[in-house]
Amino acid sequence: MPARIEDYAMIGDCRSAALVARDGSIDWLCWPYFDSPACFAALLGGPEHGRWRIAPDDPRATSTRRYHDDTLILETRFETVEGCVAVIDFMPLRDGAADLVRLVKGVHGTVTMSMELILRFDYGASVPWSRPLDADDPTGPGMRLIAGPDKVVMRTPVEIQDVPGSLRARFEVKAGETVPFVLSRVPSHHADPREIDPLAALTDTERYWRTWANRCQIDGRWSSAIRRSLIVLKALTFVPTGGVVAAPTTSLPEQLGGERNWDYRYCWLRDATLTLQALMLGGYYTEANDWSHWLVRAVAGAPSQVQIMYGLSGERRLPEWEVDWLPGYEGAKPVRVGNGAVGQLQLDVYGEVMDALHQSRLGGLPPVDATWEVQTKLVAHLETVWREPDEGIWEVRGGRQHFTYSKVMAWVAFDRAIKSAERFGLPGPVDHWRRLCKEIHADVCTNGFDKQRNAFMQAYGSSEMDASALMIPLVGFLPPDDPRVVGTVEAVERELMRDGLVQRYRTSRVDDGLPAGEGAFLACSFWMVDCLVMIGRQRDARALFERLLSLRNDVGLLAEEYDTTHGRQVGNFPQAFSHIALVHAAIRLDALADDDRADAADARETDDEARYEHVGYRADKAVRA
């Protein structure tokens, strides 16, 4: 049985990522890329579906773990009656083969260790054949494992036993000794990967992450949490293209034992604005620029064909299918690969794209060729479809509706077109866009607002609340001191907060095409922090933010949701959206804390550029690396 979701830590190389449990087992790895088939899939099944465990023989061993400061290098310390040993796990940044390094380091005493490698390609289905490397192989001693298109080579000085279905070893580690294990992957038709120096790779990897983290321009009370979240965001960036995946996993359930299990190993346009802002606020202009370039390339083409998500390189076809041989995380089926929501109509993505590209201009990022032409074509198409129902931000599978948030973001699209044209002298029918803005704004305020409850509803004609309404002041649709905004925040607090955390909506009362039940949505809870600050309830905002920080696991990671009944993280892990929302909420609170005399009016600043003043944001002064 896999570990609890929060008992995993992530290591990665900005092309893929692995999840390591407290007991020293790597239970998830898609190789060589985030969206590749998993070769370790025990996370969604059992050891027989692939894992790599290195741990003391002693079943009574206890463990603690940490990341090396400002890195993605994980160190797990095992204490036994024999002594103490540290297992250091990392994935070197690569320019050729993909490598996964595990160093077993003796701390004190002499500890007997066991290693078991069960490699299963194609999501746990394909058993490779294994052969020892030739004794005179210039790449060094080890084992070669091949199946279909995949070849993996293990190198270690430890004697390996090749037993049916796995590689095993038993060895001792004394204080001061370091025993390396290196797993390297190349296509099966390539020559064996070159041997790497694992200790030099550790030094290089540590230097890379610390250099990157030291570029962070954010200080303050929560700077440590912010830096860890930005490291997560960097780790989820596919370096070759600049795309950012939502999470490195698929099908971790939003409800334990439930069916809300989705593949998040792709890039969502919805994350665009907040991702871009988080990177720029942190001072990571190169990554922000790469993301904005990926965004423009992805949406280029016919505006009517814009999708809500794309593959790592902008691929459009992400067919959804079920991996029926995997039993699912703690029995939660189905296990899905691909995402059927790719073909949905979600009007909000037009606003996300327009806002993100407006923010990139405000930040001084170098323009992408033909960006404005792409944008004007997008809003021209949006003009023809904004009145249509859609599947909405939450990608419901229960039929299209006129979702309030979708219409709000349609307004954002035209509003940002106006602001970009006026601020940067770009050509366009500004007066026409202004009339459309006015029309959409009136439509939302008339049809999306319930006067009796003084709150915006999930959809036109609906009586249900939706946490996406918290974005109304955050995107500037209405000022935070507007009574309708205050009423909406209070209504979400009253109707959607359970055990102090925010749910997206009440699944028991909304037909989204799936059985009811899910955890509290962590990004929405961070949005509530933002809104509480903006309406002047700073004390409540800080209390909620501190509560959310307490839900991170021991190495600072968050999943998509939190199950308050069982006290567990649920959903795909770690989730970019949760960490992005954490960064924004922390910066907003820090901006408030900078001035003890700040009152509610100070916190209500909504001007785009004001969000960057707190960290001295100027892209033209950035140190690029």
Secondary structure, DSSP 4 states (H G I P E B T S, - for coil): -PPPGGGEEEEE-SS-EEEEETTSEEEEEESSSTTSPEEE-GGGS-GGG-EEEEEES-TT-EEEEEEPTTSS-EEEEEE-SSEEEEEEEE----SSSEEEEEEEEEEEEEEEEEEEEE--HHHHTBPPEEEEPPTT-TT-S-EEEEETTEEEEEE-SSPPEEETTEEEEEEEEETT-EEEEEEEEEETTSPPPPP--HHHHHHHHHHHHHHHHTT----STTHHHHHHHHHHHHHTEETTTTEE-S-S-B---SSTT-S---B--SEEGGGHHHHHHHHHHHT-HHHHHHHHHHHHHHH-S-GGG--SEE-TT-------EE-TTS--GGG----EES-GGGG---THHHHHHHHHHHHHHHTTPPPPTTHHHHHHHHHHHHHHHTTS-B-TTTT-SS--B-BHHHHHHHHHHHHHHHHHHHHHT--S-HHHHHHHHHHHHHHHHHHSEETTTTEE-SBTT-----GGGGHHHHTTSS-TTSHHHHHHHHHHHHHHEETTEE-SS-TTTS--SS-S---EEHHHHHHHHHHHHHTT-HHHHHHHHHHHHHTS-TTS---SEEETTTTEEESSSS-HHHHHHHHHHHHHHHHHHT-TT--HHHHT---TTHHHHTTT--GGG----
